[in-house]
Amino acid sequence: MRVVAASVRSIRTRFFYGLAALLAAIGAIGGLGLAVLAQDSEPDSPNIVIAQGLAVPPESASRWRVREIEPLSADEAGPLTPDFSFAYQRSGATIIRNEVTGKRTRIEPGEAYYFSADDEYTRFRDGSDPSKTLIIEFVATDASTDVDGQIRFDSDAIESFPAGTYDYELYRARLDAAQKTAFPAHSGPALIFVIEGSIELTPKDGSASSLSANNGLIVDGDASITAGKDGAIYIIAAFGDRVLDPGEEPPATEAAATPEPTETAATPEASVNATPVASKVSATPVVEPTAKPLAPSADEDRDGLLNGQETTLGTDPLSADTDGDGLKDGDEVQRYKSDPTKKDTDGDGLKDGDEITKSKTNPTKADTDGDGTSDGDEWFLYGTDPTDKTSKP
């Protein structure tokens, strides 16, 4: 009986090992496929969207603000009606209830929530442990700093944003030491805020800026991000793709070129029988499709001016910088009051873009400091400071 029992155990053991090996082999084959699928679905960048919603960017000058709050208990918290914004959880846990729909969400560290504009919400900590939440929001340029919580970042005034409805997204990323990645593609200005560690942000056509924890920066255009020696965790709030409003026509696109007919080799018989009459047959004229007119309420080039405004001003609705002076048409009109159809509005010899980014002079005033010498002459000929009246030739 012992021998039989031992044999049974041996057979049973071999069976289970064999089954395990078979399952492992199948799992390896299937796992390979799953791994490939997972890799195909993973984003190329460490910037992962953790919250998003549709939003209309501010129509007037505004500031991006990041403030840290400590949500109250469920008994103490009251309803509020924020504009569109994000909540990012730093520690503890927060419960957010939409009082319009009755739906609730619980966010933990590293998670986020999107507040739709005009809906009423109640947010409170989950349990008795402290909770810390970042609120990423827009405020008017003259908004008070006497607010709930601690302001971690308050940007300078942003004069213009792209017009229309956009996909508003909050990204989160964790980078290892010295790891580098590209700033996500976005429309108009975007906000980056460092949660932990430090980063170096380098615009495509600008100098690098270093940011440590609890500091932010506004980014307009392409840029690269490199983590510091201790790595970094950061978030990015940005407007992504344009979303058409109900009834809005999509932007016109160039008609696809008609492919040339494929030439076929003529047979000797065909070439002999060809008559001059055939060559005289007139071809039917091709009528080019007419491009649809641009919607006046849209902003095709994302320069901050609607197509209708650009038509009135004489700027190109399909070029963000009509005169090529380095400034967006919208910024020239709304922020700097310069002429978006002239590279040098005041005629002082400096391009409008250079006056803003290099000489720090007024693009609408030929002699910014009023010392009797034009800004261009001071900058190019004499090497003096065109913003300092005491610095003159």
C-alpha positions as a Markdown table, in Angstrom:
| # | Residue | x | y | z |
|---|---|---|---|---|
| 1 | Met | 0.0 | 0.0 | 0.0 |
| 2 | Arg | 2.8 | 2.4 | 0.7 |
| 3 | Val | 4.4 | 1.6 | -2.6 |
| 4 | Val | 1.1 | 2.2 | -4.4 |
| 5 | Ala | 0.5 | 5.4 | -2.4 |
| 6 | Ala | 4.0 | 6.6 | -3.3 |
| 7 | Ser | 3.4 | 5.8 | -6.9 |
| 8 | Val | 0.1 | 7.7 | -6.9 |
| 9 | Arg | 1.7 | 10.6 | -5.3 |
| 10 | Ser | 4.5 | 10.5 | -7.8 |
| 11 | Ile | 2.1 | 10.4 | -10.7 |
| 12 | Arg | 0.0 | 13.1 | -9.2 |
| 13 | Thr | 3.2 | 15.2 | -8.7 |
| 14 | Arg | 4.3 | 14.7 | -12.3 |
| 15 | Phe | 0.8 | 15.6 | -13.5 |
| 16 | Phe | 0.7 | 18.8 | -11.6 |
| 17 | Tyr | 4.2 | 19.8 | -12.6 |
| 18 | Gly | 3.4 | 19.0 | -16.2 |
| 19 | Leu | 0.1 | 21.0 | -16.1 |
| 20 | Ala | 2.0 | 23.9 | -14.5 |
| 21 | Ala | 4.6 | 23.8 | -17.3 |
| 22 | Leu | 1.9 | 23.6 | -19.9 |
| 23 | Leu | 0.0 | 26.6 | -18.4 |
| 24 | Ala | 3.3 | 28.5 | -18.1 |
| 25 | Ala | 4.0 | 27.8 | -21.8 |
| 26 | Ile | 0.6 | 29.0 | -22.8 |
| 27 | Gly | 0.9 | 31.9 | -20.5 |
| 28 | Ala | 4.2 | 32.8 | -22.0 |
| 29 | Ile | 2.8 | 32.8 | -25.5 |
| 30 | Gly | -0.4 | 34.7 | -24.5 |
| 31 | Gly | 1.6 | 36.9 | -22.2 |
| 32 | Leu | 3.9 | 37.9 | -25.1 |
| 33 | Gly | 0.8 | 39.1 | -27.0 |
| 34 | Leu | -0.5 | 40.9 | -24.0 |
| 35 | Ala | 2.8 | 42.6 | -23.4 |
| 36 | Val | 2.9 | 43.7 | -27.0 |
| 37 | Leu | -0.6 | 45.1 | -26.7 |
| 38 | Ala | 0.2 | 46.8 | -23.5 |
| 39 | Gln | 3.3 | 48.5 | -25.0 |
| 40 | Asp | 1.3 | 49.6 | -28.0 |
| 41 | Ser | -1.3 | 51.2 | -25.8 |
| 42 | Glu | 1.2 | 52.9 | -23.5 |
| 43 | Pro | 2.0 | 56.6 | -24.2 |
| 44 | Asp | 5.4 | 57.5 | -25.5 |
| 45 | Ser | 5.7 | 60.3 | -22.8 |
| 46 | Pro | 5.6 | 60.0 | -19.0 |
| 47 | Asn | 3.1 | 62.8 | -19.1 |
| 48 | Ile | -0.2 | 61.1 | -18.3 |
| 49 | Val | -3.6 | 62.8 | -18.3 |
| 50 | Ile | -5.2 | 62.3 | -14.9 |
| 51 | Ala | -8.3 | 64.6 | -15.3 |
| 52 | Gln | -9.9 | 66.4 | -18.1 |
| 53 | Gly | -13.1 | 68.2 | -19.3 |
| 54 | Leu | -14.3 | 70.6 | -22.0 |
| 55 | Ala | -13.8 | 74.3 | -21.2 |
| 56 | Val | -13.9 | 77.7 | -22.8 |
| 57 | Pro | -10.7 | 79.5 | -21.9 |
| 58 | Pro | -11.0 | 82.9 | -20.2 |
| 59 | Glu | -12.2 | 85.7 | -22.6 |
| 60 | Ser | -10.4 | 88.4 | -20.7 |
| 61 | Ala | -7.0 | 88.8 | -19.0 |
| 62 | Ser | -6.6 | 86.3 | -16.2 |
| 63 | Arg | -4.1 | 84.6 | -13.9 |
| 64 | Trp | -3.4 | 81.0 | -13.3 |
| 65 | Arg | -3.4 | 80.2 | -9.6 |
| 66 | Val | -2.5 | 77.2 | -7.6 |
| 67 | Arg | -3.5 | 77.1 | -4.0 |
| 68 | Glu | -3.3 | 74.4 | -1.4 |
| 69 | Ile | -6.3 | 73.8 | 0.8 |
| 70 | Glu | -7.2 | 71.5 | 3.7 |
| 71 | Pro | -10.7 | 70.3 | 3.1 |
| 72 | Leu | -13.0 | 70.3 | 6.2 |
| 73 | Ser | -14.9 | 67.4 | 7.6 |
| 74 | Ala | -18.2 | 66.3 | 6.0 |
| 75 | Asp | -20.1 | 68.1 | 8.8 |
| 76 | Glu | -18.3 | 71.4 | 8.4 |
| 77 | Ala | -18.0 | 71.6 | 4.6 |
| 78 | Gly | -20.5 | 73.6 | 2.7 |
| 79 | Pro | -21.4 | 73.8 | -1.0 |
| 80 | Leu | -19.5 | 76.0 | -3.5 |
| 81 | Thr | -19.8 | 76.9 | -7.2 |
| 82 | Pro | -16.4 | 77.2 | -8.7 |
| 83 | Asp | -15.5 | 78.1 | -12.3 |
| 84 | Phe | -13.9 | 75.2 | -14.3 |
| 85 | Ser | -10.8 | 74.0 | -12.4 |
| 86 | Phe | -8.9 | 71.0 | -11.2 |
| 87 | Ala | -8.4 | 69.5 | -7.8 |
| 88 | Tyr | -5.1 | 67.5 | -7.3 |
| 89 | Gln | -4.7 | 65.4 | -4.1 |
| 90 | Arg | -1.4 | 65.8 | -2.3 |
| 91 | Ser | -2.0 | 63.8 | 0.9 |
| 92 | Gly | -4.9 | 62.1 | 2.7 |
| 93 | Ala | -8.1 | 61.6 | 0.8 |
| 94 | Thr | -10.9 | 64.0 | -0.3 |
| 95 | Ile | -14.4 | 63.2 | -1.3 |
| 96 | Ile | -16.1 | 65.5 | -3.9 |
| 97 | Arg | -19.8 | 65.5 | -4.5 |
| 98 | Asn | -21.5 | 67.1 | -7.4 |
| 99 | Glu | -24.7 | 68.5 | -5.9 |
| 100 | Val | -26.3 | 68.7 | -9.4 |
| 101 | Thr | -25.9 | 65.0 | -10.3 |
| 102 | Gly | -25.4 | 63.6 | -6.8 |
| 103 | Lys | -22.4 | 61.7 | -7.9 |
| 104 | Arg | -19.4 | 61.4 | -5.6 |
| 105 | Thr | -15.7 | 60.9 | -6.2 |
| 106 | Arg | -12.9 | 60.0 | -3.8 |
| 107 | Ile | -9.4 | 61.2 | -4.8 |
| 108 | Glu | -6.1 | 59.9 | -3.2 |
| 109 | Pro | -2.6 | 61.3 | -3.5 |
| 110 | Gly | -1.6 | 61.7 | -7.2 |
| 111 | Glu | -5.3 | 61.6 | -8.4 |
| 112 | Ala | -7.3 | 64.5 | -9.7 |
| 113 | Tyr | -10.8 | 65.8 | -10.4 |
| 114 | Tyr | -12.3 | 68.2 | -12.9 |
| 115 | Phe | -14.8 | 70.8 | -11.8 |
| 116 | Ser | -17.3 | 71.8 | -14.5 |
| 117 | Ala | -18.2 | 75.5 | -14.5 |
| 118 | Asp | -21.3 | 76.6 | -12.7 |
| 119 | Asp | -22.1 | 73.2 | -11.1 |
| 120 | Glu | -22.4 | 73.2 | -7.3 |
| 121 | Tyr | -20.0 | 70.9 | -5.4 |
| 122 | Thr | -19.2 | 70.0 | -1.8 |
| 123 | Arg | -15.7 | 68.7 | -1.0 |
| 124 | Phe | -14.6 | 67.3 | 2.3 |
| 125 | Arg | -11.9 | 65.1 | 3.8 |
| 126 | Asp | -12.5 | 61.4 | 4.1 |
| 127 | Gly | -12.2 | 60.3 | 7.7 |
| 128 | Ser | -10.4 | 62.1 | 10.5 |
| 129 | Asp | -6.9 | 62.2 | 8.9 |
| 130 | Pro | -5.8 | 65.5 | 7.5 |
| 131 | Ser | -6.2 | 66.1 | 3.7 |
| 132 | Lys | -4.3 | 68.4 | 1.5 |
| 133 | Thr | -5.6 | 69.3 | -2.0 |
| 134 | Leu | -4.2 | 71.6 | -4.7 |
| 135 | Ile | -6.8 | 73.7 | -6.6 |
| 136 | Ile | -5.7 | 74.8 | -10.1 |
| 137 | Glu | -7.9 | 77.6 | -11.3 |
| 138 | Phe | -8.1 | 80.9 | -13.2 |
| 139 | Val | -8.8 | 84.2 | -11.4 |
| 140 | Ala | -9.3 | 87.7 | -12.6 |
| 141 | Thr | -6.2 | 89.9 | -12.8 |
| 142 | Asp | -7.5 | 92.0 | -9.9 |
| 143 | Ala | -8.6 | 89.1 | -7.8 |
| 144 | Ser | -7.9 | 89.3 | -4.1 |
| 145 | Thr | -5.1 | 87.2 | -2.5 |
| 146 | Asp | -7.2 | 86.8 | 0.7 |
| 147 | Val | -8.5 | 83.3 | -0.2 |
| 148 | Asp | -9.0 | 79.9 | 1.4 |
| 149 | Gly | -5.8 | 78.0 | 1.8 |
| 150 | Gln | -2.2 | 78.9 | 0.8 |
| 151 | Ile | -1.4 | 80.3 | -2.6 |
| 152 | Arg | 1.5 | 78.3 | -4.0 |
| 153 | Phe | 1.7 | 79.9 | -7.4 |
| 154 | Asp | 0.1 | 83.0 | -8.9 |
| 155 | Ser | 1.1 | 83.8 | -12.5 |
| 156 | Asp | 1.4 | 87.2 | -14.2 |
| 157 | Ala | -1.6 | 88.4 | -16.1 |
| 158 | Ile | -2.2 | 86.4 | -19.3 |
| 159 | Glu | -3.8 | 88.7 | -21.8 |
| 160 | Ser | -5.2 | 86.3 | -24.3 |
| 161 | Phe | -6.2 | 82.7 | -24.7 |
| 162 | Pro | -7.4 | 80.8 | -27.8 |
| 163 | Ala | -11.1 | 81.3 | -28.5 |
| 164 | Gly | -13.6 | 78.5 | -28.6 |
| 165 | Thr | -14.1 | 75.2 | -26.7 |
| 166 | Tyr | -11.1 | 73.1 | -25.9 |
| 167 | Asp | -10.2 | 69.9 | -24.2 |
| 168 | Tyr | -8.8 | 71.1 | -20.9 |
| 169 | Glu | -6.3 | 68.5 | -19.5 |
| 170 | Leu | -4.3 | 67.9 | -16.3 |
| 171 | Tyr | -1.1 | 65.9 | -16.8 |
| 172 | Arg | 1.0 | 64.2 | -14.1 |
| 173 | Ala | 4.5 | 62.9 | -14.6 |
| 174 | Arg | 7.3 | 61.3 | -12.5 |
| 175 | Leu | 10.8 | 61.6 | -13.9 |
| 176 | Asp | 14.0 | 59.9 | -12.7 |
| 177 | Ala | 17.1 | 62.0 | -12.1 |
| 178 | Ala | 18.2 | 63.7 | -15.3 |
| 179 | Gln | 15.4 | 62.1 | -17.3 |
| 180 | Lys | 14.2 | 64.3 | -20.2 |
| 181 | Thr | 10.8 | 64.5 | -21.9 |
| 182 | Ala | 8.9 | 66.9 | -24.2 |
| 183 | Phe | 6.3 | 69.3 | -23.0 |
| 184 | Pro | 2.8 | 68.0 | -24.1 |
| 185 | Ala | 1.4 | 69.6 | -27.3 |
| 186 | His | -1.1 | 72.3 | -26.3 |
| 187 | Ser | -3.1 | 75.3 | -27.5 |
| 188 | Gly | -2.1 | 78.7 | -26.2 |
| 189 | Pro | -0.4 | 79.1 | -22.8 |
| 190 | Ala | 0.0 | 76.2 | -20.4 |
| 191 | Leu | 0.9 | 75.9 | -16.7 |
| 192 | Ile | 3.5 | 73.6 | -15.2 |
| 193 | Phe | 3.8 | 73.2 | -11.4 |
| 194 | Val | 6.4 | 71.1 | -9.6 |
| 195 | Ile | 5.1 | 68.8 | -6.8 |
| 196 | Glu | 8.4 | 67.2 | -5.7 |
| 197 | Gly | 12.1 | 67.5 | -6.7 |
| 198 | Ser | 13.1 | 70.0 | -9.4 |
| 199 | Ile | 13.1 | 70.4 | -13.2 |
| 200 | Glu | 14.8 | 72.5 | -15.9 |
| 201 | Leu | 12.4 | 73.7 | -18.5 |
| 202 | Thr | 13.9 | 74.8 | -21.9 |
| 203 | Pro | 11.6 | 76.5 | -24.4 |
| 204 | Lys | 12.3 | 75.8 | -28.1 |
| 205 | Asp | 13.5 | 79.3 | -28.7 |
| 206 | Gly | 14.5 | 80.5 | -25.3 |
| 207 | Ser | 16.7 | 80.1 | -22.3 |
| 208 | Ala | 16.2 | 77.4 | -19.6 |
| 209 | Ser | 14.4 | 78.0 | -16.3 |
| 210 | Ser | 14.9 | 76.0 | -13.1 |
| 211 | Leu | 11.9 | 75.2 | -11.0 |
| 212 | Ser | 11.8 | 73.6 | -7.5 |
| 213 | Ala | 8.9 | 72.1 | -5.6 |
| 214 | Asn | 5.9 | 74.4 | -5.1 |
| 215 | Asn | 6.9 | 76.6 | -8.0 |
| 216 | Gly | 5.2 | 77.1 | -11.3 |
| 217 | Leu | 5.7 | 78.6 | -14.8 |
| 218 | Ile | 3.6 | 79.6 | -17.8 |
| 219 | Val | 4.7 | 77.9 | -21.0 |
| 220 | Asp | 3.7 | 79.1 | -24.5 |
| 221 | Gly | 4.9 | 76.8 | -27.3 |
| 222 | Asp | 7.2 | 73.8 | -27.5 |
| 223 | Ala | 9.6 | 73.0 | -24.6 |
| 224 | Ser | 11.6 | 70.2 | -23.1 |
| 225 | Ile | 11.6 | 69.1 | -19.4 |
| 226 | Thr | 14.6 | 67.7 | -17.6 |
| 227 | Ala | 14.5 | 66.4 | -14.0 |
| 228 | Gly | 17.0 | 67.5 | -11.4 |
| 229 | Lys | 19.4 | 65.2 | -9.6 |
| 230 | Asp | 16.7 | 63.9 | -7.2 |
| 231 | Gly | 14.1 | 63.4 | -10.0 |
| 232 | Ala | 10.8 | 65.2 | -10.1 |
| 233 | Ile | 7.0 | 65.0 | -9.9 |
| 234 | Tyr | 5.1 | 67.7 | -11.7 |
| 235 | Ile | 1.6 | 68.5 | -13.1 |
| 236 | Ile | 0.7 | 70.4 | -16.2 |
| 237 | Ala | -2.6 | 72.1 | -16.9 |
| 238 | Ala | -3.1 | 72.8 | -20.6 |
| 239 | Phe | -5.7 | 73.3 | -23.3 |
| 240 | Gly | -5.5 | 70.6 | -25.9 |
| 241 | Asp | -7.5 | 70.1 | -29.1 |
| 242 | Arg | -10.2 | 72.4 | -30.3 |
| 243 | Val | -13.7 | 71.0 | -30.0 |
| 244 | Leu | -16.4 | 72.2 | -32.4 |
| 245 | Asp | -19.5 | 73.6 | -30.8 |
| 246 | Pro | -23.0 | 72.3 | -31.9 |
| 247 | Gly | -23.7 | 73.6 | -35.4 |
| 248 | Glu | -20.2 | 74.9 | -35.9 |
| 249 | Glu | -18.6 | 74.1 | -39.2 |
| 250 | Pro | -15.1 | 72.4 | -39.2 |
| 251 | Pro | -12.3 | 74.5 | -40.7 |
| 252 | Ala | -11.9 | 74.4 | -44.4 |
| 253 | Thr | -9.1 | 72.2 | -45.7 |
| 254 | Glu | -7.4 | 72.2 | -49.0 |
| 255 | Ala | -9.0 | 70.0 | -51.6 |
| 256 | Ala | -7.1 | 66.9 | -52.3 |
| 257 | Ala | -5.3 | 67.1 | -55.6 |
| 258 | Thr | -6.8 | 65.0 | -58.4 |
| 259 | Pro | -4.3 | 62.2 | -59.2 |
| 260 | Glu | -2.9 | 62.3 | -62.7 |
| 261 | Pro | -4.3 | 59.7 | -65.0 |
| 262 | Thr | -2.0 | 56.7 | -65.4 |
| 263 | Glu | -0.5 | 56.5 | -68.9 |
| 264 | Thr | -0.9 | 53.3 | -70.7 |
| 265 | Ala | 1.4 | 52.2 | -73.5 |
| 266 | Ala | -0.3 | 52.7 | -76.9 |
| 267 | Thr | -0.4 | 49.7 | -79.2 |
| 268 | Pro | 1.1 | 50.0 | -82.7 |
| 269 | Glu | -2.4 | 49.6 | -84.2 |
| 270 | Ala | -3.8 | 52.4 | -81.9 |
| 271 | Ser | -1.0 | 54.8 | -82.9 |
| 272 | Val | -1.5 | 54.1 | -86.6 |
| 273 | Asn | -5.3 | 54.7 | -86.4 |
| 274 | Ala | -5.0 | 57.9 | -84.3 |
| 275 | Thr | -6.3 | 60.9 | -86.3 |
| 276 | Pro | -5.7 | 64.6 | -85.8 |
| 277 | Val | -9.4 | 65.1 | -85.0 |
| 278 | Ala | -8.9 | 63.2 | -81.7 |
| 279 | Ser | -6.2 | 65.6 | -80.6 |
| 280 | Lys | -8.5 | 68.6 | -81.3 |
| 281 | Val | -11.3 | 67.5 | -78.9 |
| 282 | Ser | -11.4 | 70.0 | -76.1 |
| 283 | Ala | -11.1 | 68.7 | -72.6 |
| 284 | Thr | -14.0 | 69.4 | -70.2 |
| 285 | Pro | -12.9 | 72.2 | -67.9 |
| 286 | Val | -12.2 | 71.1 | -64.3 |
| 287 | Val | -14.1 | 73.2 | -61.7 |
| 288 | Glu | -12.1 | 73.6 | -58.5 |
| 289 | Pro | -14.1 | 73.1 | -55.3 |
| 290 | Thr | -14.7 | 76.3 | -53.5 |
| 291 | Ala | -13.3 | 76.3 | -49.9 |
| 292 | Lys | -15.9 | 76.8 | -47.2 |
| 293 | Pro | -15.6 | 80.2 | -45.5 |
| 294 | Leu | -14.0 | 80.3 | -42.1 |
| 295 | Ala | -16.4 | 80.6 | -39.2 |
| 296 | Pro | -16.2 | 84.2 | -37.8 |
| 297 | Ser | -16.5 | 82.8 | -34.2 |
| 298 | Ala | -13.6 | 80.4 | -34.5 |
| 299 | Asp | -9.9 | 81.0 | -34.1 |
| 300 | Glu | -8.2 | 78.8 | -36.7 |
| 301 | Asp | -4.6 | 79.9 | -36.0 |
| 302 | Arg | -5.0 | 80.1 | -32.2 |
| 303 | Asp | -3.6 | 83.5 | -31.9 |
| 304 | Gly | -6.2 | 84.9 | -29.6 |
| 305 | Leu | -8.2 | 86.7 | -32.3 |
| 306 | Leu | -11.4 | 85.3 | -33.8 |
| 307 | Asn | -11.6 | 84.9 | -37.6 |
| 308 | Gly | -14.1 | 87.8 | -37.8 |
| 309 | Gln | -11.8 | 90.1 | -35.9 |
| 310 | Glu | -8.9 | 89.2 | -38.2 |
| 311 | Thr | -10.9 | 90.0 | -41.2 |
| 312 | Thr | -11.7 | 93.5 | -39.8 |
| 313 | Leu | -8.0 | 94.1 | -38.8 |
| 314 | Gly | -6.6 | 92.8 | -42.1 |
| 315 | Thr | -4.6 | 90.0 | -40.5 |
| 316 | Asp | -4.4 | 86.4 | -41.7 |
| 317 | Pro | -6.8 | 84.1 | -39.9 |
| 318 | Leu | -4.6 | 81.2 | -40.8 |
| 319 | Ser | -1.3 | 82.7 | -39.6 |
| 320 | Ala | -0.8 | 83.3 | -35.9 |
| 321 | Asp | 1.9 | 86.0 | -36.6 |
| 322 | Thr | 0.8 | 87.8 | -39.8 |
| 323 | Asp | 3.7 | 90.3 | -40.0 |
| 324 | Gly | 6.3 | 87.8 | -38.8 |
| 325 | Asp | 7.7 | 90.0 | -36.0 |
| 326 | Gly | 7.7 | 87.3 | -33.4 |
| 327 | Leu | 4.5 | 88.3 | -31.6 |
| 328 | Lys | 1.1 | 86.6 | -32.1 |
| 329 | Asp | -1.6 | 88.8 | -33.7 |
| 330 | Gly | -3.8 | 88.5 | -30.6 |
| 331 | Asp | -1.0 | 89.6 | -28.3 |
| 332 | Glu | -0.2 | 92.6 | -30.5 |
| 333 | Val | -3.8 | 93.8 | -30.5 |
| 334 | Gln | -4.9 | 93.0 | -26.9 |
| 335 | Arg | -1.7 | 93.1 | -24.9 |
| 336 | Tyr | 0.9 | 95.4 | -26.6 |
| 337 | Lys | -1.4 | 97.6 | -28.6 |
| 338 | Ser | 1.0 | 97.3 | -31.6 |
| 339 | Asp | 0.0 | 96.8 | -35.3 |
| 340 | Pro | -0.1 | 93.1 | -36.2 |
| 341 | Thr | 0.4 | 93.9 | -39.9 |
| 342 | Lys | 3.7 | 95.8 | -39.3 |
| 343 | Lys | 6.9 | 94.3 | -38.1 |
| 344 | Asp | 8.0 | 97.6 | -36.7 |
| 345 | Thr | 5.0 | 99.5 | -35.5 |
| 346 | Asp | 6.8 | 102.6 | -34.2 |
| 347 | Gly | 9.4 | 102.6 | -37.0 |
| 348 | Asp | 12.4 | 102.8 | -34.6 |
| 349 | Gly | 14.3 | 100.0 | -36.3 |
| 350 | Leu | 13.5 | 97.3 | -33.8 |
| 351 | Lys | 10.9 | 94.6 | -34.6 |
| 352 | Asp | 8.0 | 94.5 | -32.3 |
| 353 | Gly | 8.9 | 91.1 | -31.0 |
| 354 | Asp | 12.5 | 92.2 | -30.3 |
| 355 | Glu | 11.2 | 95.2 | -28.4 |
| 356 | Ile | 9.3 | 92.9 | -26.1 |
| 357 | Thr | 11.8 | 90.0 | -25.6 |
| 358 | Lys | 15.2 | 91.7 | -26.1 |
| 359 | Ser | 15.4 | 95.5 | -25.6 |
| 360 | Lys | 12.3 | 95.5 | -23.2 |
| 361 | Thr | 11.1 | 98.7 | -25.0 |
| 362 | Asn | 7.6 | 99.9 | -26.0 |
| 363 | Pro | 6.8 | 98.7 | -29.6 |
| 364 | Thr | 4.4 | 101.6 | -30.1 |
| 365 | Lys | 6.9 | 104.3 | -28.9 |
| 366 | Ala | 10.0 | 105.1 | -31.0 |
| 367 | Asp | 11.8 | 106.6 | -28.0 |
| 368 | Thr | 10.8 | 104.6 | -25.0 |
| 369 | Asp | 12.8 | 106.6 | -22.4 |
| 370 | Gly | 12.3 | 110.0 | -24.0 |
| 371 | Asp | 16.0 | 110.9 | -24.2 |
| 372 | Gly | 15.8 | 112.1 | -27.8 |
| 373 | Thr | 17.4 | 109.0 | -29.3 |
| 374 | Ser | 15.3 | 106.3 | -30.9 |
| 375 | Asp | 15.3 | 102.9 | -29.4 |
| 376 | Gly | 16.8 | 101.3 | -32.5 |
| 377 | Asp | 19.7 | 103.7 | -32.5 |
| 378 | Glu | 20.4 | 103.2 | -28.8 |
| 379 | Trp | 20.2 | 99.4 | -29.2 |
| 380 | Phe | 22.1 | 99.0 | -32.5 |
| 381 | Leu | 24.4 | 102.1 | -32.9 |
| 382 | Tyr | 25.3 | 103.3 | -29.4 |
| 383 | Gly | 24.9 | 100.3 | -27.2 |
| 384 | Thr | 23.0 | 102.4 | -24.6 |
| 385 | Asp | 19.9 | 101.4 | -22.6 |
| 386 | Pro | 16.8 | 102.6 | -24.5 |
| 387 | Thr | 14.8 | 102.2 | -21.3 |
| 388 | Asp | 17.0 | 104.5 | -19.1 |
| 389 | Lys | 16.9 | 108.2 | -19.8 |
| 390 | Thr | 20.3 | 108.7 | -18.1 |
| 391 | Ser | 21.9 | 106.2 | -20.5 |
| 392 | Lys | 22.3 | 108.0 | -23.7 |
| 393 | Pro | 24.9 | 108.8 | -26.4 |
